[in-house]
Amino acid sequence: MAFLGPSGTYTEEAALLYDPAAELRPFPNITAVGMAVASGETPQGVVPIENSIEGSVNFTLDLLLSEGSLLIRNEMVLPIEHYLMGKPGTRPESIEVIYSHPQALAQCREYLETRFPSAVRSASLSTAQAVGDAIASTVPAAAIAPRRSAELYSAEILDSGIQDVAANATRFVVLAKTDHPPTGNDKTSLFFTFDEDVPGQLTR
């Protein structure tokens, strides 16, 4: 099963929730996950599609629009708890840079403004990669990432539950070239396009 990597991301957690026995293969971006499924390289792939704070994941929506062979076979909703972590021995008061994926940085905006108002926020390719960036930093740094990333990178957890809203969740979808058999309790996703791009189209 393909997933948006690297290992240690929330997408990997969602993939393990969906199928704990699957052989997981990380891919560097959402498009690469979709292409792996569309080409038959992997039968299924897991990507995020919506967050309760930040809204839709446009890369996934664009992928579903552009690659007609892909279908949403299943979904999982994963509660998101962000952790602040860094190199062992890092003192929170010394932190100058905080790395994470842009969505995670946005989901912890109030926390960062209150606790680390002078720290630079730096975007990483993923929450897991952010931990590697923080550990490799030449100045005192930290990362916002899932708990599993601390285990994979031998990082020290400095704080937990730092997201601004307690009920923060992300919806992940399983992409495949075949749909799930009907269960009687299914969802349908619809995409709209218009000839004109003007305000108020959806209300007309």
SVG drawing of the C-alpha trace seen along z (x, -y; Angstrom):
<svg xmlns="http://www.w3.org/2000/svg" viewBox="-30 -37 55 46">
<polyline fill="none" stroke="black" stroke-width="0.4" points="0.0,0.0 1.4,-3.4 1.2,-6.3 2.3,-9.9 5.7,-9.5 8.2,-9.4 7.6,-6.9 6.4,-8.5 3.7,-10.7 0.0,-10.8 -0.7,-9.2 1.3,-6.2 -0.8,-6.0 -3.9,-6.1 -2.6,-3.4 -1.8,-1.1 -5.3,-1.8 -6.8,-0.7 -4.7,2.4 -2.2,3.3 -0.9,6.2 -0.3,4.3 3.2,3.9 3.6,0.1 5.6,-1.9 6.2,-5.6 6.1,-8.1 7.3,-11.7 4.1,-13.5 0.4,-13.0 0.7,-12.9 3.3,-10.1 0.9,-8.0 -1.9,-8.5 0.4,-7.6 1.6,-4.4 -2.0,-3.3 -3.1,-4.4 -0.1,-2.6 -0.7,0.6 2.6,0.3 0.5,0.6 -3.1,1.7 -4.0,-1.0 -2.8,-4.2 -3.6,-6.4 -3.6,-10.2 -5.2,-13.0 -8.2,-14.8 -9.6,-17.0 -8.7,-18.5 -11.2,-19.8 -9.2,-23.0 -7.5,-23.7 -10.1,-22.3 -9.6,-20.4 -6.3,-19.1 -6.2,-20.6 -3.5,-18.3 -5.7,-15.3 -8.8,-17.0 -6.7,-18.0 -5.4,-14.4 -8.9,-12.9 -10.0,-15.4 -7.0,-14.9 -6.6,-11.1 -9.9,-9.5 -9.0,-6.0 -8.7,-6.6 -11.6,-6.0 -12.1,-6.5 -12.4,-3.0 -12.5,-3.7 -11.8,-6.4 -10.5,-6.8 -10.8,-9.7 -7.8,-10.0 -7.6,-12.3 -4.6,-14.5 -2.4,-15.2 0.7,-17.3 3.8,-16.9 6.7,-19.3 10.0,-17.4 13.7,-18.0 17.2,-16.7 17.6,-15.1 18.6,-17.8 16.9,-20.6 15.7,-23.4 12.4,-24.9 13.5,-28.4 16.4,-28.2 14.5,-27.2 15.1,-29.5 13.5,-27.6 10.4,-25.3 10.0,-23.0 6.9,-21.2 4.6,-20.7 2.7,-24.0 -0.6,-22.4 0.7,-21.4 2.2,-24.8 -1.1,-26.4 -2.9,-24.0 -0.6,-25.1 -0.6,-28.8 -2.0,-30.1 0.4,-27.8 3.4,-29.0 2.5,-32.7 2.0,-32.3 4.9,-30.0 7.5,-30.8 6.7,-34.3 10.2,-34.9 11.0,-31.5 11.2,-31.2 8.6,-28.8 10.1,-26.8 8.2,-24.6 9.3,-21.0 8.1,-18.5 6.3,-16.5 5.9,-16.4 8.2,-13.4 10.9,-15.2 10.6,-18.1 12.1,-16.0 15.1,-15.3 15.4,-18.9 15.3,-19.9 17.9,-17.4 20.2,-18.5 19.8,-22.2 22.9,-24.1 20.8,-26.3 18.5,-25.2 15.4,-23.8 12.2,-21.8 9.7,-20.1 5.9,-19.5 5.2,-15.9 3.3,-12.7 4.5,-10.8 5.8,-8.0 8.3,-10.3 10.0,-10.8 10.6,-7.0 11.9,-6.8 14.3,-9.7 15.2,-9.2 13.9,-12.7 12.8,-14.0 9.2,-15.0 9.1,-18.5 5.3,-19.0 2.1,-17.3 -1.4,-18.1 -0.2,-21.5 -2.8,-21.9 -5.1,-24.9 -8.3,-22.9 -8.7,-19.8 -11.0,-18.1 -8.6,-18.2 -9.0,-15.3 -8.0,-14.5 -9.9,-12.5 -7.8,-10.1 -9.0,-8.2 -7.9,-5.0 -7.3,-5.3 -7.8,-2.4 -8.9,-1.6 -12.0,0.3 -14.7,-0.9 -15.7,0.8 -18.7,3.2 -21.9,1.4 -22.5,1.6 -25.8,-0.3 -24.0,-2.9 -21.8,-4.6 -20.8,-8.1 -20.5,-9.7 -18.1,-12.5 -19.0,-14.9 -16.7,-17.4 -18.0,-20.4 -16.4,-22.4 -17.9,-25.5 -17.3,-27.2 -17.0,-30.5 -15.0,-31.2 -17.1,-33.9 -18.3,-34.4 -21.6,-32.8 -21.6,-29.9 -22.6,-27.3 -25.6,-29.3 -27.1,-29.7"/>
</svg>
